[in-house]
């Protein structure tokens, strides 16, 4: 049985191709590379029914992942996260079919585990022994943990303002952690210099082709969990944009395989903060790439990316699905993080809260209609961002003192 139908890497810009067996980073033209598969052959050998009984992890789709030999798979059981209905919140927002896919319920507590699992597995297969990457926190934490399991040395550079728990995940797993007084773009410059000086594998976002393959499994799962009939709208918190690019790539592959009930794809929505919205600005201007966003700031730290290497792929996915890009306020991120916890019992991350705020905003403008199925992606656990929860005065009882009904 073929473990993977991956055949080669290709450039979405100049169409150059590369071997999947080499440590290739970017195309010679500077563009990120994408993994391609022999889907015609796979279609005759693999059916969606063959998924029945497989493990409940992203590796259930191994034929459409780039790891050629099963023994190279590095896994902590990541993937196949639940989709829940947000009934109370949805009904209040005139969105009766509002759903949330909770990516906080994976190893390391964020969707970054998907990219790390596949990226590290392929790095192992390619013989990588040392890697480096910039991160806003969660990706570095995930890659450091998976690298530890694979026996690969990891150098992680993150801004000093990155969530503290992500630092500890790197440190506890033995990663070499460096903090930089700046943004992820500044961390990227430090990594680029280190990679050049030390001949180290560059695991920066989209500078290796395999992280996106892990992220795309969200798309495969969404299709399977919706019984191969996709929702009308999918909202994704967009920083580097790899998740949105990956979901779109997954849907296109599923179309080629003939697994979807119809060819109509969901309208994809890139959600950003008003404090850092380069994709939104580019989309509204009809541009095919974004401009560096100066002085970017947002409490949704994972989407604080002033310029994404794959911005042109994000904008293409939005355009090809008749989607959009929208920025929400910092106040709304805070409000909807609290609303989801209080009305639905889920403590989601600020980035996930941004998608709920965006869905509500798009419903108010009638861009989303009342009868449409809407799926929001929560990309991490809220407990990884304790500083985003406003402190309150908590009453302290003396021994034997009665609880008073009044609270705050």
PyMOL commands that set and color helices and strands:
alter all, ss='L'
color gray80, all
select helices_A, chain A and resi 39-45+48-51+58-64+70-72+87-92+107-109+112-125+138-150+164-172+184-198+211-225+242-257+278-285+301-303+311-320+330-344+350-364+382-388
alter helices_A, ss='H'
color red, helices_A
select strands_A, chain A and resi 6-11+17-19+33-37+83-85+98-102+130-135+153-159+176-180+201-202+233-237+267-273+324-328+374-378
alter strands_A, ss='S'
color yellow, strands_A
deselect
rebuild
show_as cartoon
